[in-house]
């Protein structure tokens, strides 16, 4: 069975469209410039990811994945993505008890949270509406779970 995020979104949250409104143009433009300066070298100028990104490199790490709709960025909520970018992949995965060697560096002290959010807005703006809706639902579910944990 093929996973279709648009169908899942339609079934789970019929009125979710308001959650996934396209990001503001100014934020997207800022994010595009920041992405080019800090992210494109690993994740590709067009969000395409490193070549052969699903196969570990000589160091045993998976190359940088794409951030367009062919990747898995949209499978995560905004808070997770912000934390992953801020603290680096390995720190976040270690906290979660996930055994995976992430090559994602920490950008804390390099990028502000607002700049990371602008980069995420640029990435989200590239996704089709159904994927933005799915990712918005992931963000809401993530925040609901965090509230319950408090």
C-alpha positions in Angstrom: 0.0 0.0 0.0 1.4 3.4 -1.0 1.4 6.2 1.7 -0.4 9.2 0.5 0.0 12.2 2.9 -2.8 14.1 1.2 -5.3 11.4 1.9 -4.1 11.0 5.5 -4.4 14.7 6.0 -7.9 14.8 4.5 -9.0 11.9 6.8 -7.4 13.2 10.0 -8.1 16.9 9.9 -10.6 17.9 7.3 -10.1 21.6 8.0 -6.3 21.5 8.3 -5.7 23.9 5.4 -5.5 26.9 7.7 -2.6 25.1 9.5 -0.5 24.9 6.4 -0.8 28.4 4.9 2.2 29.2 2.7 4.9 31.1 4.7 5.3 34.9 4.3 7.3 35.9 1.2 9.8 38.0 3.3 10.5 35.1 5.6 10.9 32.7 2.7 13.3 35.1 1.0 15.4 35.5 4.1 15.3 31.7 4.5 16.4 31.1 0.9 19.5 33.3 1.5 20.4 31.7 4.8 19.8 28.2 3.4 22.2 29.0 0.5 24.8 30.2 2.9 24.6 27.5 5.6 22.7 24.4 4.3 23.1 24.1 0.5 26.6 22.8 0.7 25.3 19.5 2.2 21.6 19.4 1.4 21.9 20.7 -2.2 21.2 24.1 -3.7 17.7 22.9 -4.8 16.9 21.0 -1.6 17.7 17.8 -3.4 20.0 16.3 -0.8 23.4 14.7 -1.4 23.8 12.1 -4.1 22.9 8.6 -3.0 21.7 10.0 0.3 20.1 6.7 1.4 23.4 4.8 1.4 26.0 5.3 4.1 29.3 6.9 3.0 32.8 5.7 3.8 32.5 7.2 7.3 29.4 5.1 8.0 27.1 8.1 8.0 24.2 8.7 5.7 24.8 11.7 3.5 22.5 14.8 3.9 18.9 14.0 2.9 16.8 16.2 0.6 14.5 18.8 2.1 12.1 18.8 -0.8 9.1 16.5 -0.9 11.2 13.5 -1.8 12.9 13.6 1.6 11.6 13.1 5.1 11.9 16.6 6.6 8.2 17.0 6.4 7.7 13.9 8.5 8.8 15.9 11.6 7.2 18.8 13.4 8.6 22.3 13.5 9.8 22.1 17.1 11.8 18.9 16.4 13.3 20.5 13.2 14.3 23.6 15.1 15.9 21.6 17.9 17.7 19.3 15.4 19.1 22.3 13.6 20.0 24.3 16.8 21.7 21.5 18.8 22.8 19.2 15.9 21.4 15.8 15.0 23.5 13.7 17.3 22.5 15.6 20.5 18.8 15.3 19.7 19.0 11.7 18.7 21.1 10.8 21.8 18.4 12.5 24.0 15.8 10.3 22.3 17.8 7.2 22.7 18.0 6.7 19.0 21.1 4.8 17.8 22.0 6.6 14.6 25.2 8.5 13.7 24.0 11.9 12.5 26.4 14.2 10.7 24.1 17.2 11.1 26.1 19.9 12.9 24.8 22.2 15.6 24.0 25.8 14.4 23.5 27.2 17.9 25.6 30.4 18.1 25.7 30.5 14.3 22.0 31.0 13.5 19.3 32.5 15.7 16.1 30.6 16.2 14.4 33.2 14.0 16.9 32.5 11.2 16.4 28.8 11.6 12.7 29.3 11.4 13.2 31.4 8.2 15.1 28.5 6.7 12.3 26.1 7.6 9.8 28.5 6.1 11.8 28.4 2.8 11.9 24.6 2.9 8.2 24.4 3.6 7.4 26.8 0.8 8.8 24.3 -1.7 6.4 21.5 -0.6 3.0 20.9 -2.2 0.0 21.9 -0.1 -0.8 18.3 0.9 2.6 17.8 2.4 2.5 21.2 4.1 -0.8 20.1 5.7 0.6 16.8 6.8 3.7 18.5 8.3 1.4 21.1 10.1 -0.5 18.3 11.7 2.8 16.7 12.8 3.7 20.1 14.4 0.4 20.3 16.2 0.7 16.7 17.4 4.2 17.3 18.6 3.1 20.3 20.6 0.1 18.5 22.1 2.4 15.7 23.2 4.9 18.1 24.7 2.0 19.8 26.6 0.8 16.5 28.0 4.4 15.6 29.1 4.5 18.8 31.2 
